[in-house]
């Protein structure tokens, strides 16, 4: 009887420790999960995020890991389908038992996966989307880094409109939540300078013909066009405009800040402005540290890095720093506590300072402008002050 009592007491004492440890952390490793589009319309982006993550994981593991634990990265493919993102999240959380989800791409996809994660106390860390839902409403397991589409437009539209002395500001946007966020931000920003959108026109997701929308904006006499577009739609809208002799100032969100715009769209894309938060890493960049990193990436993967490569790399790097601060007793609770006092200073990639508190789950809502000049992105403004 005494022996049974001692065993029972020992098991009871161990149970809280096992519960506190949570999943995805052992003596030797931390399991990190991510969901990317590796086979759908944004497969290029998903591949780049994955490679950026892999580079940082390899680096830290070569250096001994995080507080003695190696990182094991598991990436699942959603095909950019929210339903597949749910299945991927179920596998990562329940079967692979990940400790954290890092850099999941896509707004609807994160929204679909987060309930599955949160049920098992798996944080959603630095998702690759600038939607407000990534930090609002508040949840202790949400941590976002990307200045929102809304804030990007709210800050940068009025600034550029005044600089260009624009008289008629218009918008073309995808008729979904992404496009609406871009337009809402633009409308809020314009109110601060006593203006409003003179014309708005939409397109369906997946559209390839933008002639009617361009004709409508041209007929309205628009001299400044806000773009709620991603890659193909940005190129299509500007390309059609150039063909018809319609040459307003074009301003897009960070969704259009990619090297694919000038690579696929050619010379016609020169002059496009986009809001951005992290600099595109050109191999011949003037910054030596950025050039060194880009060369390291190219050597390892035999392809040029992109801003999406940096999203993946920075996501893992920020996780590493917070996990190190959480200490050897790494749990979901200790990680959250560490994050609530974290500050990430500006880095060689041009990121703004990021800071988090118990109430603040977005690291920074600051953005700045970049423009395509002679076939490459050039930063043309400093970060606007946060408010």
PADRENVO-322151 format. One record per residue (C-alpha): residue number from 0; residue in one letter; x, y, z. Coordinates in Angstrom, 3 decimals. Example, Ala and Ser with C-alpha at 12.3 -4.5 7.8 and 13.67 -1.06 7.14 Angstrom:
R  num  residuo         x         y         z
R    0        a    12.300    -4.500     7.800
R    1        s    13.670    -1.060     7.140
This chain:
R  num  residuo         x         y         z
R    0        x     0.000     0.000     0.000
R    1        x     2.800     2.388     0.955
R    2        x     4.612     1.627    -2.304
R    3        x     1.479     2.339    -4.325
R    4        x     0.939     5.612    -2.448
R    5        x     4.517     6.770    -3.147
R    6        x     4.141     5.957    -6.858
R    7        x     0.821     7.790    -7.017
R    8        x     2.297    10.855    -5.314
R    9        x     5.269    10.830    -7.709
R   10        x     2.967    10.680   -10.727
R   11        x     0.795    13.474    -9.349
R   12        x     3.858    15.653    -8.824
R   13        x     5.118    14.975   -12.364
R   14        x     1.772    15.679   -14.032
R   15        x     1.817    19.491   -13.611
R   16        x     5.377    19.569   -14.973
R   17        x     4.382    17.577   -18.040
R   18        x     1.372    19.816   -18.561
R   19        x     3.447    22.959   -18.159
R   20        x     6.084    21.735   -20.612
R   21        x     3.432    21.607   -23.307
R   22        x     4.087    20.150   -26.736
R   23        x     6.873    20.575   -29.233
R   24        x     9.710    20.928   -26.720
R   25        x    12.005    18.106   -25.625
R   26        x    15.406    18.037   -23.992
R   27        x    17.057    18.222   -27.396
R   28        x    14.726    19.989   -29.815
R   29        x    11.970    22.528   -30.486
R   30        x     9.480    21.667   -33.226
R   31        x     8.496    24.660   -35.367
R   32        x     5.674    24.519   -37.899
R   33        x     4.707    26.634   -40.877
R   34        x     2.041    26.531   -43.583
R   35        x     2.975    27.876   -47.004
R   36        x     1.563    27.915   -50.500
R   37        x     3.930    25.540   -52.294
R   38        x     1.652    24.512   -55.163
R   39        x    -0.953    27.262   -55.669
R   40        x    -1.096    30.837   -57.035
R   41        x     1.448    32.181   -54.515
R   42        x     3.786    29.174   -54.666
R   43        x     6.722    31.423   -55.568
R   44        x     6.216    33.399   -52.382
R   45        x     5.679    30.282   -50.273
R   46        x     8.877    28.695   -51.533
R   47        x    10.838    31.860   -50.744
R   48        x     9.443    32.119   -47.198
R   49        x    10.339    28.462   -46.632
R   50        x    13.912    28.880   -47.876
R   51        x    14.424    31.960   -45.699
R   52        x    13.238    29.993   -42.679
R   53        x    15.465    27.044   -43.545
R   54        x    18.531    29.299   -43.773
R   55        x    18.044    30.703   -40.271
R   56        x    17.211    27.275   -38.802
R   57        x    20.411    25.826   -40.268
R   58        x    22.439    28.741   -38.926
R   59        x    21.189    28.457   -35.358
R   60        x    21.489    24.666   -35.334
R   61        x    25.112    24.919   -36.496
R   62        x    25.680    27.241   -33.534
R   63        x    24.231    24.748   -31.042
R   64        x    20.556    25.626   -31.169
R   65        x    18.418    27.626   -28.741
R   66        x    19.516    27.119   -25.154
R   67        x    20.919    23.733   -26.182
R   68        x    17.914    22.652   -28.258
R   69        x    18.020    22.249   -32.048
R   70        x    15.128    23.552   -34.147
R   71        x    13.196    21.123   -36.325
R   72        x    11.159    22.886   -39.010
R   73        x     8.110    21.208   -40.564
R   74        x     6.422    23.005   -43.476
R   75        x     3.036    21.968   -44.875
R   76        x     1.480    23.043   -48.201
R   77        x    -1.924    24.745   -48.248
R   78        x    -2.032    25.380   -52.003
R   79        x    -3.356    28.788   -50.875
R   80        x    -6.668    27.131   -49.961
R   81        x    -8.052    27.878   -46.464
R   82        x    -9.615    24.409   -46.302
R   83        x    -6.235    22.792   -46.906
R   84        x    -4.737    25.169   -44.344
R   85        x    -7.122    23.676   -41.767
R   86        x    -5.934    20.141   -42.589
R   87        x    -2.312    21.272   -42.482
R   88        x    -2.840    22.927   -39.092
R   89        x    -4.513    19.799   -37.713
R   90        x    -1.533    17.700   -38.818
R   91        x     1.078    20.096   -37.451
R   92        x    -0.672    20.671   -34.127
R   93        x    -2.094    17.234   -33.375
R   94        x     0.274    14.847   -35.155
R   95        x     3.625    16.658   -35.362
R   96        x     2.890    18.452   -32.080
R   97        x     4.581    21.711   -33.019
R   98        x     5.483    24.234   -30.344
R   99        x     4.780    27.295   -32.514
R  100        x     3.422    28.285   -35.936
R  101        x     5.771    30.738   -37.697
R  102        x     5.253    32.706   -40.915
R  103        x     1.976    31.133   -42.055
R  104        x     1.070    32.832   -45.365
R  105        x    -2.371    34.231   -46.184
R  106        x    -5.134    36.023   -44.271
R  107        x    -8.034    33.581   -44.656
R  108        x    -5.634    30.700   -44.113
R  109        x    -4.400    32.041   -40.771
R  110        x    -7.953    32.772   -39.687
R  111        x    -8.907    29.159   -40.425
R  112        x    -5.881    27.666   -38.652
R  113        x    -5.655    29.786   -35.513
R  114        x    -8.552    28.169   -33.578
R  115        x    -6.890    24.756   -34.005
R  116        x    -3.594    26.138   -32.714
R  117        x    -5.023    28.086   -29.807
R  118        x    -6.886    25.051   -28.488
R  119        x    -3.454    23.501   -27.862
R  120        x    -1.684    26.738   -26.799
R  121        x     0.323    26.950   -30.028
R  122        x     1.238    30.612   -30.727
R  123        x     0.667    32.178   -34.144
R  124        x     3.915    34.023   -34.735
R  125        x     4.707    36.638   -37.413
R  126        x     2.203    35.459   -40.064
R  127        x     2.950    36.605   -43.625
R  128        x    -0.072    38.841   -44.080
R  129        x    -0.739    42.467   -43.207
R  130        x    -4.339    41.935   -42.110
R  131        x    -5.488    43.493   -38.832
R  132        x    -6.969    40.159   -37.739
R  133        x    -3.453    38.876   -37.079
R  134        x    -3.395    40.900   -33.848
R  135        x    -6.942    42.254   -33.440
R  136        x    -8.963    41.166   -31.569
R  137        x    -6.316    40.587   -28.928
R  138        x    -5.339    37.023   -28.119
R  139        x    -2.404    36.053   -25.958
R  140        x    -1.157    33.634   -28.643
R  141        x    -1.111    36.218   -31.485
R  142        x     2.086    38.065   -32.468
R  143        x     2.246    40.028   -35.740
R  144        x     5.013    42.053   -37.356
R  145        x     3.574    43.532   -40.566
R  146        x     2.233    47.074   -40.736
R  147        x    -1.359    46.624   -41.848
R  148        x    -2.621    47.351   -45.352
R  149        x    -4.986    49.825   -43.716
R  150        x    -2.204    51.738   -41.962
R  151        x     0.080    51.591   -44.992
R  152        x    -2.519    53.433   -47.047
R  153        x    -3.742    55.671   -44.228
R  154        x    -0.238    57.049   -43.780
R  155        x     1.219    57.053   -47.282
R  156        x    -1.693    58.057   -49.527
R  157        x    -2.146    61.611   -48.162
R  158        x     1.618    62.157   -48.049
R  159        x     2.128    61.180   -51.704
R  160        x    -1.056    62.918   -52.887
R  161        x     0.212    66.213   -51.438
R  162        x     3.686    65.661   -52.877
R  163        x     2.248    65.014   -56.347
R  164        x    -0.362    67.778   -56.005
R  165        x    -2.982    65.248   -57.137
R  166        x    -6.533    66.460   -57.704
R  167        x    -8.511    63.288   -58.404
R  168        x    -7.631    60.221   -56.348
R  169        x    -9.208    56.943   -57.456
R  170        x    -8.904    53.262   -56.535
R  171        x    -8.984    49.890   -58.241
R  172        x    -9.153    46.955   -55.873
R  173        x    -9.851    43.262   -55.480
R  174        x   -13.401    42.811   -54.204
R  175        x   -12.487    40.961   -51.021
R  176        x   -11.291    41.834   -47.525
R  177        x    -7.749    42.517   -48.716
R  178        x    -8.882    45.056   -51.320
R  179        x   -11.337    46.655   -48.926
R  180        x    -8.630    47.168   -46.294
R  181        x    -6.491    49.027   -48.836
R  182        x    -9.419    51.270   -49.796
R  183        x   -10.507    51.878   -46.207
R  184        x    -7.001    53.010   -45.328
R  185        x    -6.862    55.305   -48.361
R  186        x   -10.240    56.856   -47.535
R  187        x    -9.264    57.466   -43.908
R  188        x    -5.966    59.038   -44.976
R  189        x    -7.631    61.286   -47.561
R  190        x   -10.039    62.644   -44.953
R  191        x    -7.070    64.110   -43.073
R  192        x    -6.354    66.378   -46.062
R  193        x    -9.994    67.127   -46.879
R  194        x   -10.287    64.795   -49.858
R  195        x   -12.159    61.650   -50.835
R  196        x   -11.929    59.065   -53.589
R  197        x   -13.296    60.424   -56.850
R  198        x   -13.828    56.988   -58.364
R  199        x   -13.700    53.367   -57.195
R  200        x   -13.721    50.255   -59.346
R  201        x   -13.294    46.584   -58.449
R  202        x   -12.289    43.286   -60.035
R  203        x   -12.885    39.652   -59.123
R  204        x   -10.063    37.602   -57.645
R  205        x    -8.272    35.862   -60.502
R  206        x    -9.230    38.507   -63.098
R  207        x    -6.877    38.964   -66.060
R  208        x    -8.579    41.732   -68.078
R  209        x    -8.585    45.227   -66.571
R  210        x    -9.488    47.258   -69.673
R  211        x   -12.939    48.321   -68.466
R  212        x   -11.625    49.390   -65.068
R  213        x    -8.787    51.390   -66.605
R  214        x   -11.168    53.016   -69.100
R  215        x   -13.439    54.040   -66.230
R  216        x   -10.608    55.662   -64.267
R  217        x    -9.275    57.388   -67.372
R  218        x   -12.747    58.770   -68.177
R  219        x   -13.019    60.106   -64.621
R  220        x    -9.775    62.050   -65.062
R  221        x    -7.959    60.306   -62.208
R  222        x    -4.395    61.525   -61.694
R  223        x    -3.618    59.266   -58.709
R  224        x    -4.669    55.608   -58.423
R  225        x    -4.574    53.501   -55.259
R  226        x    -4.007    49.824   -56.077
R  227        x    -5.643    47.098   -54.006
R  228        x    -3.793    44.590   -56.188
R  229        x    -1.167    41.876   -55.802
R  230        x     1.079    40.711   -58.690
R  231        x    -0.843    39.897   -61.862
R  232        x    -3.444    42.591   -61.189
R  233        x    -0.804    45.265   -60.586
R  234        x     0.992    44.409   -63.816
R  235        x    -2.295    44.136   -65.742
R  236        x    -3.670    47.449   -64.531
R  237        x    -0.487    49.446   -65.136
R  238        x     0.251    47.709   -68.433
R  239        x    -3.236    48.473   -69.772
R  240        x    -2.943    52.072   -68.565
R  241        x     0.368    52.623   -70.342
R  242        x    -1.067    51.206   -73.591
R  243        x    -3.951    53.679   -73.525
R  244        x    -1.819    56.685   -72.621
R  245        x    -3.219    56.852   -69.075
R  246        x    -0.327    57.681   -66.728
R  247        x    -1.456    58.650   -63.226
R  248        x     0.618    58.125   -60.080
R  249        x     0.145    54.502   -58.984
R  250        x     0.489    53.519   -55.300
R  251        x     0.140    49.943   -54.057
R  252        x     0.405    48.258   -50.675
R  253        x     3.147    45.881   -49.558
R  254        x     1.226    43.164   -51.445
R  255        x     2.661    44.661   -54.633
R  256        x     6.171    45.089   -53.230
R  257        x     7.903    42.204   -54.973
R  258        x    10.634    41.831   -57.562
R  259        x     8.141    39.907   -59.710
R  260        x     6.434    43.195   -60.637
R  261        x     9.397    44.567   -62.565
R  262        x    10.674    41.147   -63.666
R  263        x     7.357    40.183   -65.265
R  264        x     5.972    43.629   -66.115
R  265        x     9.115    45.145   -67.585
R  266        x     9.780    48.805   -68.268
R  267        x     6.094    49.743   -67.999
R  268        x     6.286    49.188   -64.246
R  269        x     8.802    52.009   -63.726
R  270        x     7.306    54.715   -61.517
R  271        x     5.106    52.431   -59.404
R  272        x     5.132    53.284   -55.701
R  273        x     4.496    50.690   -52.980
R  274        x     4.382    50.803   -49.228
R  275        x     6.861    48.420   -47.614
R  276        x     8.462    47.460   -44.300
R  277        x    11.441    45.256   -45.268
R  278        x    13.858    46.014   -48.084
R  279        x    14.219    43.789   -51.153
R  280        x    17.687    42.156   -50.876
R  281        x    19.495    42.800   -54.150
R  282        x    22.819    40.989   -54.549
R  283        x    24.574    44.267   -55.426
R  284        x    22.872    46.356   -52.728
R  285        x    24.828    49.358   -51.454
R  286        x    24.579    47.974   -47.900
R  287        x    27.450    45.540   -47.313
R  288        x    25.630    43.491   -44.606
R  289        x    22.564    43.104   -46.841
R  290        x    24.772    42.198   -49.806
R  291        x    26.610    39.611   -47.681
R  292        x    23.340    38.006   -46.563
R  293        x    21.941    37.924   -50.110
R  294        x    25.119    36.256   -51.386
R  295        x    24.962    33.666   -48.594
R  296        x    21.363    32.843   -49.554
R  297        x    22.248    32.618   -53.272
R  298        x    25.188    30.316   -52.508
R  299        x    23.025    27.959   -50.436
R  300        x    19.937    27.764   -52.650
R  301        x    21.291    28.781   -56.074
R  302        x    18.658    31.470   -56.541
R  303        x    18.337    35.139   -55.679
R  304        x    16.598    35.992   -52.391
R  305        x    13.474    38.147   -52.277
R  306        x    11.618    40.135   -49.660
R  307        x     9.591    36.982   -48.938
R  308        x    12.825    35.139   -48.167
R  309        x    13.425    37.831   -45.555
R  310        x     9.930    37.424   -44.079
R  311        x    10.788    33.779   -43.391
R  312        x    14.296    34.476   -42.126
R  313        x    13.229    37.321   -39.819
R  314        x    10.281    35.306   -38.477
R  315        x    12.552    32.477   -37.360
R  316        x    15.224    34.875   -36.099
R  317        x    12.711    36.756   -33.938
R  318        x    11.368    33.488   -32.560
R  319        x    14.916    32.423   -31.672
R  320        x    15.584    35.628   -29.759
R  321        x    12.349    35.382   -27.767
R  322        x    12.852    31.662   -27.064
R  323        x    16.369    32.394   -25.812
R  324        x    14.958    35.017   -23.484
R  325        x    12.306    32.573   -22.233
R  326        x    15.135    30.379   -20.921
R  327        x    15.689    26.656   -20.677
R  328        x    12.205    26.018   -19.256
R  329        x    10.525    26.814   -22.577
R  330        x     6.747    26.607   -22.475
R  331        x     3.970    28.457   -24.245
R  332        x     3.521    30.573   -21.104
R  333        x     7.220    31.383   -20.692
R  334        x     7.475    32.252   -24.402
R  335        x     4.463    34.581   -24.240
R  336        x     5.868    36.241   -21.129
R  337        x     9.211    36.780   -22.878
R  338        x     7.533    38.225   -25.968
R  339        x     5.557    40.689   -23.867
R  340        x     8.782    42.510   -23.029
R  341        x    10.627    42.046   -26.336
R  342        x    12.055    44.835   -28.461
R  343        x    13.670    44.032   -31.805
R  344        x    15.853    46.934   -32.982
R  345        x    16.090    48.004   -36.646
R  346        x    18.094    45.442   -38.626
R  347        x    20.263    45.271   -41.746
R  348        x    17.153    44.459   -43.795
R  349        x    15.622    47.880   -43.212
R  350        x    12.972    46.794   -40.714
R  351        x    11.553    49.322   -38.290
R  352        x    11.934    48.705   -34.556
R  353        x     9.445    46.143   -33.239
R  354        x     8.192    46.075   -29.661
R  355        x     5.597    44.012   -27.824
R  356        x     3.801    44.284   -24.487
R  357        x     1.027    42.472   -22.648
R  358        x    -1.461    44.606   -24.593
R  359        x     0.450    45.273   -27.831
R  360        x     0.490    42.349   -30.272
R  361        x     1.635    44.187   -33.428
R  362        x     5.351    44.944   -33.373
R  363        x     5.124    48.065   -35.525
R  364        x     2.564    49.726   -37.771
R  365        x     5.194    51.920   -39.467
R  366        x     5.800    51.675   -43.216
R  367        x     7.707    53.627   -45.841
R  368        x     7.604    54.123   -49.594
R  369        x     9.633    52.475   -52.321
R  370        x     9.474    53.113   -56.071
R  371        x    10.494    51.102   -59.114
R  372        x    13.207    53.096   -60.846
R  373        x    15.052    51.653   -63.839
R  374        x    13.729    48.176   -63.142
R  375        x    14.439    47.856   -59.412
R  376        x    12.935    48.963   -56.119
R  377        x    14.464    52.043   -54.496
R  378        x    13.538    53.216   -50.980
R  379        x    12.407    56.849   -51.196
R  380        x    11.084    57.746   -47.730
R  381        x    11.732    57.185   -44.047
R  382        x     9.338    55.414   -41.726
R  383        x     6.421    57.549   -40.648
R  384        x     6.045    58.108   -36.926
R  385        x     3.645    55.676   -35.261
R  386        x     0.381    56.937   -33.769
